[in-house]
Amino acid sequence: MVRSLTDYQVLLAPVNALLYLFSKVKADAFIPVDQFPEMKVIQDNWDMIRQEALSLTRGWLDCRSYRI
């Protein structure tokens, strides 16, 4: 019983409710990007970020093949 009452979900539920109630972001499945202007850089450069991630993955896979 004590363990279930001190579970992090039970302890943080009031905090979560307050954050939800006073949030400026509408609770919806999709949040418009214009509400987060700092994300524009990522949206504009997603292809370059993808290419870098693929390059790193290929390099990592090449390194794995040289293990003994």
All heavy atoms as TSV, in Angstrom:
chain	resi	resn	atom	element	x	y	z
A	1	MET	N	N	0.813	-1.193	0.000
A	1	MET	CA	C	0.000	0.000	0.000
A	1	MET	C	C	0.862	1.265	0.000
A	1	MET	O	O	0.601	2.192	-0.748
A	1	MET	CB	C	-0.923	-0.046	1.224
A	1	MET	CG	C	-1.829	1.134	1.330
A	1	MET	SD	S	-3.145	1.000	0.143
A	1	MET	CE	C	-4.168	2.303	0.655
A	2	VAL	N	N	1.895	1.280	0.853
A	2	VAL	CA	C	2.775	2.447	0.936
A	2	VAL	C	C	3.507	2.640	-0.381
A	2	VAL	O	O	3.678	3.762	-0.852
A	2	VAL	CB	C	3.784	2.284	2.100
A	2	VAL	CG1	C	4.796	3.409	2.096
A	2	VAL	CG2	C	3.041	2.230	3.423
A	3	ARG	N	N	3.903	1.548	-0.980
A	3	ARG	CA	C	4.634	1.627	-2.242
A	3	ARG	C	C	3.771	2.253	-3.341
A	3	ARG	O	O	4.242	3.056	-4.131
A	3	ARG	CB	C	5.091	0.239	-2.659
A	3	ARG	CG	C	5.958	0.240	-3.876
A	3	ARG	CD	C	6.449	-1.143	-4.178
A	3	ARG	NE	N	7.882	-1.094	-4.173
A	3	ARG	CZ	C	8.674	-2.120	-4.341
A	3	ARG	NH1	N	8.157	-3.316	-4.471
A	3	ARG	NH2	N	9.974	-1.978	-4.350
A	4	SER	N	N	2.505	1.895	-3.396
A	4	SER	CA	C	1.623	2.451	-4.421
A	4	SER	C	C	1.309	3.922	-4.156
A	4	SER	O	O	1.080	4.691	-5.086
A	4	SER	CB	C	0.338	1.643	-4.535
A	4	SER	OG	O	-0.396	1.734	-3.347
A	5	LEU	N	N	1.300	4.355	-2.899
A	5	LEU	CA	C	1.034	5.752	-2.582
A	5	LEU	C	C	2.238	6.656	-2.838
A	5	LEU	O	O	2.096	7.853	-3.028
A	5	LEU	CB	C	0.586	5.898	-1.130
A	5	LEU	CG	C	-0.793	5.346	-0.809
A	5	LEU	CD1	C	-1.075	5.455	0.681
A	5	LEU	CD2	C	-1.857	6.066	-1.604
A	6	THR	N	N	3.429	6.075	-2.831
A	6	THR	CA	C	4.636	6.867	-3.074
A	6	THR	C	C	5.154	6.692	-4.498
A	6	THR	O	O	6.279	7.083	-4.797
A	6	THR	CB	C	5.740	6.487	-2.071
A	6	THR	OG1	O	6.032	5.091	-2.209
A	6	THR	CG2	C	5.322	6.802	-0.652
A	7	ASP	N	N	4.360	6.117	-5.344
A	7	ASP	CA	C	4.732	5.962	-6.745
A	7	ASP	C	C	4.880	7.346	-7.387
A	7	ASP	O	O	4.140	8.275	-7.067
A	7	ASP	CB	C	3.652	5.153	-7.473
A	7	ASP	CG	C	4.017	4.864	-8.898
A	7	ASP	OD1	O	5.209	4.647	-9.175
A	7	ASP	OD2	O	3.103	4.868	-9.748
A	8	TYR	N	N	5.839	7.498	-8.290
A	8	TYR	CA	C	6.099	8.813	-8.878
A	8	TYR	C	C	4.883	9.362	-9.631
A	8	TYR	O	O	4.667	10.569	-9.674
A	8	TYR	CB	C	7.318	8.756	-9.801
A	8	TYR	CG	C	7.082	8.082	-11.117
A	8	TYR	CD1	C	6.745	8.820	-12.247
A	8	TYR	CD2	C	7.196	6.709	-11.261
A	8	TYR	CE1	C	6.523	8.211	-13.462
A	8	TYR	CE2	C	6.974	6.096	-12.467
A	8	TYR	CZ	C	6.648	6.854	-13.571
A	8	TYR	OH	O	6.428	6.251	-14.777
A	9	GLN	N	N	4.073	8.507	-10.211
A	9	GLN	CA	C	2.893	8.979	-10.940
A	9	GLN	C	C	1.878	9.613	-9.987
A	9	GLN	O	O	1.256	10.622	-10.310
A	9	GLN	CB	C	2.242	7.836	-11.706
A	9	GLN	CG	C	3.107	7.331	-12.832
A	9	GLN	CD	C	2.515	6.111	-13.501
A	9	GLN	OE1	O	1.643	5.447	-12.950
A	9	GLN	NE2	N	2.977	5.816	-14.707
A	10	VAL	N	N	1.738	9.034	-8.828
A	10	VAL	CA	C	0.803	9.575	-7.839
A	10	VAL	C	C	1.332	10.892	-7.287
A	10	VAL	O	O	0.599	11.859	-7.121
A	10	VAL	CB	C	0.589	8.558	-6.693
A	10	VAL	CG1	C	-0.236	9.162	-5.577
A	10	VAL	CG2	C	-0.074	7.302	-7.231
A	11	LEU	N	N	2.631	10.950	-7.043
A	11	LEU	CA	C	3.225	12.161	-6.477
A	11	LEU	C	C	3.243	13.319	-7.468
A	11	LEU	O	O	3.088	14.475	-7.079
A	11	LEU	CB	C	4.650	11.868	-5.996
A	11	LEU	CG	C	4.758	10.890	-4.819
A	11	LEU	CD1	C	6.204	10.573	-4.524
A	11	LEU	CD2	C	4.071	11.451	-3.589
A	12	LEU	N	N	3.429	13.036	-8.741
A	12	LEU	CA	C	3.538	14.091	-9.745
A	12	LEU	C	C	2.219	14.442	-10.426
A	12	LEU	O	O	2.168	15.370	-11.233
A	12	LEU	CB	C	4.570	13.702	-10.804
A	12	LEU	CG	C	6.009	13.654	-10.304
A	12	LEU	CD1	C	6.943	13.214	-11.415
A	12	LEU	CD2	C	6.446	14.981	-9.738
A	13	ALA	N	N	1.150	13.747	-10.108
A	13	ALA	CA	C	-0.140	14.032	-10.739
A	13	ALA	C	C	-0.612	15.465	-10.498
A	13	ALA	O	O	-1.060	16.123	-11.447
A	13	ALA	CB	C	-1.187	13.027	-10.267
A	14	PRO	N	N	-0.501	16.014	-9.305
A	14	PRO	CA	C	-0.920	17.413	-9.129
A	14	PRO	C	C	-0.080	18.392	-9.947
A	14	PRO	O	O	-0.598	19.357	-10.501
A	14	PRO	CB	C	-0.738	17.657	-7.631
A	14	PRO	CG	C	-0.702	16.323	-7.002
A	14	PRO	CD	C	-0.164	15.399	-8.029
A	15	VAL	N	N	1.214	18.149	-10.029
A	15	VAL	CA	C	2.091	19.008	-10.830
A	15	VAL	C	C	1.702	18.918	-12.297
A	15	VAL	O	O	1.610	19.938	-12.995
A	15	VAL	CB	C	3.569	18.599	-10.632
A	15	VAL	CG1	C	4.483	19.413	-11.538
A	15	VAL	CG2	C	3.971	18.751	-9.183
A	16	ASN	N	N	1.454	17.711	-12.759
A	16	ASN	CA	C	1.060	17.514	-14.154
A	16	ASN	C	C	-0.252	18.237	-14.452
A	16	ASN	O	O	-0.401	18.864	-15.505
A	16	ASN	CB	C	0.937	16.022	-14.444
A	16	ASN	CG	C	0.753	15.741	-15.908
A	16	ASN	OD1	O	1.155	16.537	-16.749
A	16	ASN	ND2	N	0.147	14.610	-16.221
A	17	ALA	N	N	-1.197	18.175	-13.533
A	17	ALA	CA	C	-2.489	18.846	-13.726
A	17	ALA	C	C	-2.310	20.360	-13.817
A	17	ALA	O	O	-2.904	21.014	-14.674
A	17	ALA	CB	C	-3.440	18.494	-12.596
A	18	LEU	N	N	-1.472	20.930	-12.957
A	18	LEU	CA	C	-1.214	22.371	-12.998
A	18	LEU	C	C	-0.534	22.786	-14.297
A	18	LEU	O	O	-0.882	23.796	-14.906
A	18	LEU	CB	C	-0.370	22.790	-11.797
A	18	LEU	CG	C	-1.080	22.778	-10.454
A	18	LEU	CD1	C	-0.099	23.060	-9.330
A	18	LEU	CD2	C	-2.213	23.784	-10.438
A	19	LEU	N	N	0.456	22.013	-14.715
A	19	LEU	CA	C	1.138	22.322	-15.974
A	19	LEU	C	C	0.180	22.245	-17.155
A	19	LEU	O	O	0.234	23.062	-18.070
A	19	LEU	CB	C	2.317	21.371	-16.188
A	19	LEU	CG	C	3.504	21.559	-15.258
A	19	LEU	CD1	C	4.522	20.444	-15.469
A	19	LEU	CD2	C	4.144	22.909	-15.453
A	20	TYR	N	N	-0.688	21.275	-17.131
A	20	TYR	CA	C	-1.671	21.112	-18.201
A	20	TYR	C	C	-2.663	22.274	-18.221
A	20	TYR	O	O	-2.983	22.817	-19.270
A	20	TYR	CB	C	-2.403	19.779	-18.017
A	20	TYR	CG	C	-3.468	19.518	-19.043
A	20	TYR	CD1	C	-3.132	19.101	-20.322
A	20	TYR	CD2	C	-4.811	19.688	-18.735
A	20	TYR	CE1	C	-4.107	18.862	-21.269
A	20	TYR	CE2	C	-5.793	19.453	-19.672
A	20	TYR	CZ	C	-5.432	19.035	-20.938
A	20	TYR	OH	O	-6.410	18.811	-21.869
A	21	LEU	N	N	-3.140	22.670	-17.051
A	21	LEU	CA	C	-4.138	23.733	-16.970
A	21	LEU	C	C	-3.598	25.101	-17.388
A	21	LEU	O	O	-4.293	25.890	-18.021
A	21	LEU	CB	C	-4.695	23.825	-15.548
A	21	LEU	CG	C	-5.634	22.708	-15.130
A	21	LEU	CD1	C	-5.971	22.833	-13.650
A	21	LEU	CD2	C	-6.908	22.738	-15.957
A	22	PHE	N	N	-2.349	25.393	-17.034
A	22	PHE	CA	C	-1.792	26.716	-17.297
A	22	PHE	C	C	-0.876	26.760	-18.516
A	22	PHE	O	O	-0.172	27.748	-18.724
A	22	PHE	CB	C	-1.057	27.221	-16.062
A	22	PHE	CG	C	-1.985	27.459	-14.907
A	22	PHE	CD1	C	-1.993	26.599	-13.817
A	22	PHE	CD2	C	-2.872	28.515	-14.926
A	22	PHE	CE1	C	-2.855	26.813	-12.761
A	22	PHE	CE2	C	-3.745	28.741	-13.874
A	22	PHE	CZ	C	-3.737	27.883	-12.782
A	23	SER	N	N	-0.881	25.730	-19.326
A	23	SER	CA	C	-0.049	25.704	-20.525
A	23	SER	C	C	-0.612	26.630	-21.596
A	23	SER	O	O	-1.823	26.734	-21.792
A	23	SER	CB	C	0.013	24.283	-21.079
A	23	SER	OG	O	0.756	24.273	-22.269
A	24	LYS	N	N	0.282	27.332	-22.291
A	24	LYS	CA	C	-0.132	28.206	-23.382
A	24	LYS	C	C	-0.352	27.423	-24.670
A	24	LYS	O	O	-0.984	27.904	-25.600
A	24	LYS	CB	C	0.919	29.289	-23.624
A	24	LYS	CG	C	1.034	30.272	-22.489
A	24	LYS	CD	C	2.081	31.312	-22.790
A	24	LYS	CE	C	2.242	32.265	-21.641
A	24	LYS	NZ	N	3.274	33.260	-21.887
A	25	VAL	N	N	0.194	26.226	-24.718
A	25	VAL	CA	C	0.075	25.378	-25.901
A	25	VAL	C	C	-1.235	24.607	-25.815
A	25	VAL	O	O	-1.538	23.971	-24.798
A	25	VAL	CB	C	1.259	24.394	-25.993
A	25	VAL	CG1	C	1.122	23.504	-27.209
A	25	VAL	CG2	C	2.570	25.152	-26.029
A	26	LYS	N	N	-2.021	24.673	-26.891
A	26	LYS	CA	C	-3.306	23.979	-26.923
A	26	LYS	C	C	-3.084	22.470	-26.894
A	26	LYS	O	O	-2.206	21.955	-27.568
A	26	LYS	CB	C	-4.056	24.384	-28.196
A	26	LYS	CG	C	-5.477	23.867	-28.258
A	26	LYS	CD	C	-6.206	24.414	-29.453
A	26	LYS	CE	C	-5.864	23.557	-30.637
A	26	LYS	NZ	N	-6.675	23.819	-31.811
A	27	ALA	N	N	-3.871	21.777	-26.099
A	27	ALA	CA	C	-3.768	20.319	-26.020
A	27	ALA	C	C	-4.418	19.711	-27.251
A	27	ALA	O	O	-5.634	19.578	-27.335
A	27	ALA	CB	C	-4.432	19.816	-24.749
A	28	ASP	N	N	-3.594	19.366	-28.219
A	28	ASP	CA	C	-4.076	18.816	-29.476
A	28	ASP	C	C	-3.090	17.753	-29.938
A	28	ASP	O	O	-1.957	17.684	-29.441
A	28	ASP	CB	C	-4.188	19.939	-30.511
A	28	ASP	CG	C	-5.066	19.572	-31.684
A	28	ASP	OD1	O	-5.683	18.498	-31.658
A	28	ASP	OD2	O	-5.132	20.361	-32.633
A	29	ALA	N	N	-3.492	16.946	-30.884
A	29	ALA	CA	C	-2.603	15.905	-31.384
A	29	ALA	C	C	-1.405	16.495	-32.121
A	29	ALA	O	O	-0.293	15.972	-32.040
A	29	ALA	CB	C	-3.371	14.969	-32.303
A	30	PHE	N	N	-1.616	17.598	-32.841
A	30	PHE	CA	C	-0.543	18.238	-33.589
A	30	PHE	C	C	-0.431	19.687	-33.156
A	30	PHE	O	O	-1.405	20.423	-33.178
A	30	PHE	CB	C	-0.809	18.165	-35.093
A	30	PHE	CG	C	-0.842	16.763	-35.610
A	30	PHE	CD1	C	-2.057	16.133	-35.836
A	30	PHE	CD2	C	0.315	16.062	-35.831
A	30	PHE	CE1	C	-2.107	14.842	-36.298
A	30	PHE	CE2	C	0.281	14.764	-36.288
A	30	PHE	CZ	C	-0.933	14.146	-36.531
A	31	ILE	N	N	0.780	20.076	-32.772
A	31	ILE	CA	C	1.027	21.453	-32.352
A	31	ILE	C	C	1.621	22.205	-33.533
A	31	ILE	O	O	2.598	21.756	-34.129
A	31	ILE	CB	C	1.983	21.484	-31.147
A	31	ILE	CG1	C	1.389	20.688	-29.995
A	31	ILE	CG2	C	2.264	22.912	-30.725
A	31	ILE	CD1	C	2.335	20.477	-28.840
A	32	PRO	N	N	1.058	23.358	-33.898
A	32	PRO	CA	C	1.592	24.118	-35.029
A	32	PRO	C	C	3.037	24.544	-34.787
A	32	PRO	O	O	3.412	24.951	-33.685
A	32	PRO	CB	C	0.685	25.345	-35.108
A	32	PRO	CG	C	-0.523	25.010	-34.318
A	32	PRO	CD	C	-0.117	23.989	-33.319
A	33	VAL	N	N	3.846	24.442	-35.823
A	33	VAL	CA	C	5.269	24.773	-35.721
A	33	VAL	C	C	5.473	26.251	-35.440
A	33	VAL	O	O	6.446	26.631	-34.790
A	33	VAL	CB	C	5.994	24.357	-37.022
A	33	VAL	CG1	C	7.467	24.693	-36.955
A	33	VAL	CG2	C	5.825	22.874	-37.261
A	34	ASP	N	N	4.566	27.102	-35.871
A	34	ASP	CA	C	4.745	28.540	-35.671
A	34	ASP	C	C	4.703	28.939	-34.195
A	34	ASP	O	O	5.109	30.041	-33.838
A	34	ASP	CB	C	3.724	29.339	-36.475
A	34	ASP	CG	C	2.278	28.999	-36.138
A	34	ASP	OD1	O	2.046	28.001	-35.441
A	34	ASP	OD2	O	1.389	29.742	-36.603
A	35	GLN	N	N	4.242	28.047	-33.322
A	35	GLN	CA	C	4.279	28.329	-31.883
A	35	GLN	C	C	5.676	28.125	-31.305
A	35	GLN	O	O	5.947	28.519	-30.180
A	35	GLN	CB	C	3.282	27.448	-31.140
A	35	GLN	CG	C	1.851	27.820	-31.392
A	35	GLN	CD	C	0.894	27.043	-30.502
A	35	GLN	OE1	O	1.297	26.224	-29.676
A	35	GLN	NE2	N	-0.384	27.312	-30.665
A	36	PHE	N	N	6.548	27.488	-32.066
A	36	PHE	CA	C	7.919	27.221	-31.633
A	36	PHE	C	C	8.883	27.719	-32.704
A	36	PHE	O	O	9.374	26.945	-33.537
A	36	PHE	CB	C	8.122	25.721	-31.390
A	36	PHE	CG	C	7.182	25.159	-30.369
A	36	PHE	CD1	C	6.020	24.522	-30.757
A	36	PHE	CD2	C	7.456	25.281	-29.018
A	36	PHE	CE1	C	5.149	24.003	-29.822
A	36	PHE	CE2	C	6.579	24.765	-28.071
A	36	PHE	CZ	C	5.426	24.130	-28.473
A	37	PRO	N	N	9.187	29.015	-32.708
A	37	PRO	CA	C	10.030	29.575	-33.767
A	37	PRO	C	C	11.440	28.981	-33.794
A	37	PRO	O	O	12.070	28.932	-34.863
A	37	PRO	CB	C	10.071	31.070	-33.457
A	37	PRO	CG	C	9.593	31.219	-32.068
A	37	PRO	CD	C	8.765	30.029	-31.755
A	38	GLU	N	N	11.938	28.483	-32.673
A	38	GLU	CA	C	13.279	27.893	-32.656
A	38	GLU	C	C	13.337	26.586	-33.446
A	38	GLU	O	O	14.417	26.131	-33.820
A	38	GLU	CB	C	13.767	27.679	-31.219
A	38	GLU	CG	C	12.928	26.749	-30.389
A	38	GLU	CD	C	11.757	27.416	-29.686
A	38	GLU	OE1	O	11.504	28.608	-29.897
A	38	GLU	OE2	O	11.078	26.705	-28.936
A	39	MET	N	N	12.198	25.991	-33.737
A	39	MET	CA	C	12.169	24.752	-34.516
A	39	MET	C	C	12.285	24.996	-36.017
A	39	MET	O	O	12.484	24.064	-36.783
A	39	MET	CB	C	10.874	23.986	-34.222
A	39	MET	CG	C	10.737	23.532	-32.788
A	39	MET	SD	S	12.025	22.400	-32.277
A	39	MET	CE	C	11.581	20.962	-33.189
A	40	LYS	N	N	12.170	26.237	-36.443
A	40	LYS	CA	C	12.254	26.561	-37.869
A	40	LYS	C	C	13.604	26.161	-38.438
A	40	LYS	O	O	13.693	25.686	-39.573
A	40	LYS	CB	C	11.979	28.037	-38.104
A	40	LYS	CG	C	12.020	28.427	-39.564
A	40	LYS	CD	C	11.147	29.615	-39.840
A	40	LYS	CE	C	11.198	30.063	-41.274
A	40	LYS	NZ	N	11.059	29.031	-42.271
A	41	VAL	N	N	14.664	26.349	-37.665
A	41	VAL	CA	C	16.008	25.978	-38.126
A	41	VAL	C	C	16.063	24.481	-38.437
A	41	VAL	O	O	16.609	24.061	-39.460
A	41	VAL	CB	C	17.063	26.345	-37.055
A	41	VAL	CG1	C	18.438	25.896	-37.479
A	41	VAL	CG2	C	17.038	27.837	-36.788
A	42	ILE	N	N	15.478	23.682	-37.571
A	42	ILE	CA	C	15.466	22.230	-37.791
A	42	ILE	C	C	14.596	21.872	-38.984
A	42	ILE	O	O	14.969	21.042	-39.813
A	42	ILE	CB	C	14.982	21.501	-36.520
A	42	ILE	CG1	C	15.998	21.718	-35.402
A	42	ILE	CG2	C	14.763	20.019	-36.786
A	42	ILE	CD1	C	15.582	21.171	-34.074
A	43	GLN	N	N	13.461	22.525	-39.103
A	43	GLN	CA	C	12.566	22.250	-40.227
A	43	GLN	C	C	13.224	22.640	-41.548
A	43	GLN	O	O	13.092	21.918	-42.544
A	43	GLN	CB	C	11.257	23.006	-40.049
A	43	GLN	CG	C	10.193	22.623	-41.041
A	43	GLN	CD	C	8.886	23.353	-40.779
A	43	GLN	OE1	O	8.862	24.407	-40.151
A	43	GLN	NE2	N	7.802	22.784	-41.248
A	44	ASP	N	N	13.950	23.754	-41.569
A	44	ASP	CA	C	14.603	24.194	-42.800
A	44	ASP	C	C	15.783	23.314	-43.183
A	44	ASP	O	O	16.124	23.207	-44.362
A	44	ASP	CB	C	15.075	25.646	-42.656
A	44	ASP	CG	C	13.925	26.618	-42.557
A	44	ASP	OD1	O	12.788	26.234	-42.917
A	44	ASP	OD2	O	14.160	27.762	-42.112
A	45	ASN	N	N	16.430	22.685	-42.207
A	45	ASN	CA	C	17.649	21.912	-42.470
A	45	ASN	C	C	17.482	20.419	-42.214
A	45	ASN	O	O	18.466	19.722	-41.997
A	45	ASN	CB	C	18.793	22.446	-41.594
A	45	ASN	CG	C	19.131	23.864	-41.930
A	45	ASN	OD1	O	19.368	24.197	-43.075
A	45	ASN	ND2	N	19.134	24.725	-40.928
A	46	TRP	N	N	16.260	19.923	-42.271
A	46	TRP	CA	C	16.036	18.522	-41.933
A	46	TRP	C	C	16.784	17.572	-42.876
A	46	TRP	O	O	17.271	16.520	-42.448
A	46	TRP	CB	C	14.548	18.175	-41.926
A	46	TRP	CG	C	13.927	18.139	-43.294
A	46	TRP	CD1	C	13.341	19.162	-43.954
A	46	TRP	CD2	C	13.871	17.020	-44.173
A	46	TRP	NE1	N	12.914	18.755	-45.184
A	46	TRP	CE2	C	13.233	17.428	-45.362
A	46	TRP	CE3	C	14.300	15.696	-44.094
A	46	TRP	CZ2	C	13.023	16.578	-46.438
A	46	TRP	CZ3	C	14.076	14.848	-45.166
A	46	TRP	CH2	C	13.448	15.294	-46.317
A	47	ASP	N	N	16.930	17.949	-44.133
A	47	ASP	CA	C	17.600	17.055	-45.083
A	47	ASP	C	C	19.089	16.928	-44.750
A	47	ASP	O	O	19.646	15.827	-44.792
A	47	ASP	CB	C	17.408	17.569	-46.512
A	47	ASP	CG	C	17.802	16.539	-47.541
A	47	ASP	OD1	O	17.549	15.342	-47.312
A	47	ASP	OD2	O	18.384	16.928	-48.574
A	48	MET	N	N	19.726	18.046	-44.405
A	48	MET	CA	C	21.139	18.004	-44.038
A	48	MET	C	C	21.333	17.203	-42.747
A	48	MET	O	O	22.273	16.412	-42.640
A	48	MET	CB	C	21.681	19.424	-43.845
A	48	MET	CG	C	23.156	19.449	-43.554
A	48	MET	SD	S	23.882	21.056	-43.135
A	48	MET	CE	C	22.731	22.242	-43.662
A	49	ILE	N	N	20.439	17.370	-41.785
A	49	ILE	CA	C	20.514	16.624	-40.526
A	49	ILE	C	C	20.350	15.127	-40.798
A	49	ILE	O	O	21.066	14.290	-40.237
A	49	ILE	CB	C	19.446	17.133	-39.535
A	49	ILE	CG1	C	19.740	18.581	-39.163
A	49	ILE	CG2	C	19.371	16.249	-38.302
A	49	ILE	CD1	C	18.617	19.269	-38.427
A	50	ARG	N	N	19.440	14.785	-41.706
A	50	ARG	CA	C	19.226	13.381	-42.064
A	50	ARG	C	C	20.470	12.786	-42.708
A	50	ARG	O	O	20.882	11.674	-42.381
A	50	ARG	CB	C	18.036	13.263	-43.018
A	50	ARG	CG	C	17.743	11.858	-43.469
A	50	ARG	CD	C	16.564	11.835	-44.438
A	50	ARG	NE	N	16.285	10.501	-44.878
A	50	ARG	CZ	C	16.887	9.907	-45.929
A	50	ARG	NH1	N	17.776	10.576	-46.627
A	50	ARG	NH2	N	16.574	8.674	-46.263
A	51	GLN	N	N	21.088	13.547	-43.622
A	51	GLN	CA	C	22.294	13.062	-44.289
A	51	GLN	C	C	23.434	12.850	-43.289
A	51	GLN	O	O	24.173	11.873	-43.378
A	51	GLN	CB	C	22.721	14.036	-45.391
A	51	GLN	CG	C	21.786	14.077	-46.573
A	51	GLN	CD	C	21.635	12.711	-47.238
A	51	GLN	OE1	O	22.575	11.945	-47.327
A	51	GLN	NE2	N	20.426	12.410	-47.667
A	52	GLU	N	N	23.579	13.751	-42.337
A	52	GLU	CA	C	24.608	13.594	-41.317
A	52	GLU	C	C	24.345	12.361	-40.457
A	52	GLU	O	O	25.274	11.616	-40.134
A	52	GLU	CB	C	24.671	14.835	-40.431
A	52	GLU	CG	C	25.250	16.045	-41.122
A	52	GLU	CD	C	25.237	17.280	-40.244
A	52	GLU	OE1	O	24.854	17.180	-39.055
A	52	GLU	OE2	O	25.612	18.346	-40.752
A	53	ALA	N	N	23.094	12.139	-40.096
A	53	ALA	CA	C	22.755	10.967	-39.288
A	53	ALA	C	C	23.023	9.676	-40.052
A	53	ALA	O	O	23.554	8.710	-39.494
A	53	ALA	CB	C	21.295	11.036	-38.857
A	54	LEU	N	N	22.678	9.650	-41.334
A	54	LEU	CA	C	22.953	8.460	-42.147
A	54	LEU	C	C	24.448	8.222	-42.284
A	54	LEU	O	O	24.913	7.077	-42.229
A	54	LEU	CB	C	22.302	8.609	-43.526
A	54	LEU	CG	C	20.778	8.529	-43.552
A	54	LEU	CD1	C	20.259	8.846	-44.953
A	54	LEU	CD2	C	20.300	7.167	-43.094
A	55	SER	N	N	25.211	9.290	-42.456
A	55	SER	CA	C	26.664	9.171	-42.563
A	55	SER	C	C	27.262	8.620	-41.276
A	55	SER	O	O	28.137	7.743	-41.303
A	55	SER	CB	C	27.264	10.536	-42.895
A	55	SER	OG	O	28.655	10.468	-42.911
A	56	LEU	N	N	26.803	9.125	-40.135
A	56	LEU	CA	C	27.281	8.614	-38.847
A	56	LEU	C	C	26.911	7.148	-38.661
A	56	LEU	O	O	27.715	6.360	-38.158
A	56	LEU	CB	C	26.699	9.448	-37.703
A	56	LEU	CG	C	27.282	10.839	-37.530
A	56	LEU	CD1	C	26.458	11.624	-36.525
A	56	LEU	CD2	C	28.725	10.766	-37.095
A	57	THR	N	N	25.718	6.774	-39.088
A	57	THR	CA	C	25.294	5.380	-38.961
A	57	THR	C	C	26.145	4.468	-39.828
A	57	THR	O	O	26.579	3.403	-39.388
A	57	THR	CB	C	23.809	5.240	-39.356
A	57	THR	OG1	O	23.038	6.100	-38.533
A	57	THR	CG2	C	23.336	3.811	-39.185
A	58	ARG	N	N	26.412	4.912	-41.052
A	58	ARG	CA	C	27.284	4.109	-41.934
A	58	ARG	C	C	28.674	3.964	-41.339
A	58	ARG	O	O	29.265	2.890	-41.367
A	58	ARG	CB	C	27.358	4.747	-43.316
A	58	ARG	CG	C	26.134	4.514	-44.139
A	58	ARG	CD	C	26.349	4.960	-45.589
A	58	ARG	NE	N	25.065	5.315	-46.139
A	58	ARG	CZ	C	24.625	6.548	-46.349
A	58	ARG	NH1	N	25.404	7.580	-46.105
A	58	ARG	NH2	N	23.430	6.765	-46.834
A	59	GLY	N	N	29.216	5.033	-40.798
A	59	GLY	CA	C	30.533	4.980	-40.171
A	59	GLY	C	C	30.549	4.048	-38.988
A	59	GLY	O	O	31.495	3.295	-38.776
A	60	TRP	N	N	29.487	4.086	-38.183
A	60	TRP	CA	C	29.399	3.209	-37.027
A	60	TRP	C	C	29.321	1.753	-37.461
A	60	TRP	O	O	29.962	0.880	-36.882
A	60	TRP	CB	C	28.186	3.593	-36.189
A	60	TRP	CG	C	28.027	2.773	-34.951
A	60	TRP	CD1	C	28.746	2.876	-33.808
A	60	TRP	CD2	C	27.098	1.710	-34.753
A	60	TRP	NE1	N	28.313	1.956	-32.898
A	60	TRP	CE2	C	27.306	1.221	-33.443
A	60	TRP	CE3	C	26.115	1.129	-35.534
A	60	TRP	CZ2	C	26.559	0.181	-32.921
A	60	TRP	CZ3	C	25.375	0.093	-35.010
A	60	TRP	CH2	C	25.601	-0.374	-33.718
A	61	LEU	N	N	28.551	1.491	-38.510
A	61	LEU	CA	C	28.437	0.114	-38.996
A	61	LEU	C	C	29.754	-0.367	-39.574
A	61	LEU	O	O	30.114	-1.536	-39.416
A	61	LEU	CB	C	27.316	0.015	-40.032
A	61	LEU	CG	C	25.896	0.171	-39.492
A	61	LEU	CD1	C	24.895	0.188	-40.642
A	61	LEU	CD2	C	25.560	-0.924	-38.506
A	62	ASP	N	N	30.496	0.507	-40.240
A	62	ASP	CA	C	31.808	0.127	-40.770
A	62	ASP	C	C	32.769	-0.212	-39.637
A	62	ASP	O	O	33.553	-1.160	-39.737
A	62	ASP	CB	C	32.391	1.249	-41.630
A	62	ASP	CG	C	31.642	1.420	-42.940
A	62	ASP	OD1	O	30.905	0.489	-43.330
A	62	ASP	OD2	O	31.795	2.491	-43.569
A	63	CYS	N	N	32.731	0.547	-38.550
A	63	CYS	CA	C	33.605	0.284	-37.404
A	63	CYS	C	C	33.259	-1.050	-36.752
A	63	CYS	O	O	34.150	-1.756	-36.289
A	63	CYS	CB	C	33.493	1.400	-36.373
A	63	CYS	SG	S	34.220	2.940	-36.902
A	64	ARG	N	N	32.005	-1.378	-36.714
A	64	ARG	CA	C	31.584	-2.641	-36.100
A	64	ARG	C	C	32.121	-3.828	-36.864
A	64	ARG	O	O	32.409	-4.869	-36.284
A	64	ARG	CB	C	30.067	-2.732	-36.038
A	64	ARG	CG	C	29.484	-1.961	-34.903
A	64	ARG	CD	C	28.009	-2.189	-34.760
A	64	ARG	NE	N	27.688	-3.611	-34.730
A	64	ARG	CZ	C	26.482	-4.097	-34.891
A	64	ARG	NH1	N	25.475	-3.297	-35.080
A	64	ARG	NH2	N	26.263	-5.375	-34.861
A	65	SER	N	N	32.272	-3.707	-38.183
A	65	SER	CA	C	32.713	-4.848	-38.982
A	65	SER	C	C	34.193	-5.170	-38.744
A	65	SER	O	O	34.655	-6.243	-39.083
A	65	SER	CB	C	32.463	-4.586	-40.471
A	65	SER	OG	O	33.245	-3.491	-40.907
A	66	TYR	N	N	34.950	-4.238	-38.134
A	66	TYR	CA	C	36.376	-4.474	-37.895
A	66	TYR	C	C	36.669	-5.053	-36.518
A	66	TYR	O	O	37.813	-5.257	-36.157
A	66	TYR	CB	C	37.168	-3.165	-38.064
A	66	TYR	CG	C	37.211	-2.702	-39.497
A	66	TYR	CD1	C	36.599	-1.518	-39.880
A	66	TYR	CD2	C	37.843	-3.465	-40.475
A	66	TYR	CE1	C	36.621	-1.098	-41.190
A	66	TYR	CE2	C	37.869	-3.060	-41.785
A	66	TYR	CZ	C	37.250	-1.871	-42.145
A	66	TYR	OH	O	37.275	-1.459	-43.444
A	67	ARG	N	N	35.643	-5.316	-35.736
A	67	ARG	CA	C	35.862	-5.912	-34.424
A	67	ARG	C	C	36.374	-7.330	-34.564
A	67	ARG	O	O	35.996	-8.062	-35.470
A	67	ARG	CB	C	34.567	-5.944	-33.621
A	67	ARG	CG	C	34.227	-4.636	-33.026
A	67	ARG	CD	C	33.134	-4.824	-32.035
A	67	ARG	NE	N	32.747	-3.530	-31.497
A	67	ARG	CZ	C	31.671	-3.317	-30.804
A	67	ARG	NH1	N	30.862	-4.306	-30.549
A	67	ARG	NH2	N	31.385	-2.125	-30.349
A	68	ILE	N	N	37.174	-7.706	-33.599
A	68	ILE	CA	C	37.732	-9.071	-33.608
A	68	ILE	C	C	36.996	-9.926	-32.609
A	68	ILE	O	O	36.571	-9.525	-31.595
A	68	ILE	CB	C	39.246	-9.045	-33.278
A	68	ILE	CG1	C	39.979	-8.247	-34.332
A	68	ILE	CG2	C	39.783	-10.440	-33.154
A	68	ILE	CD1	C	41.435	-8.048	-34.044
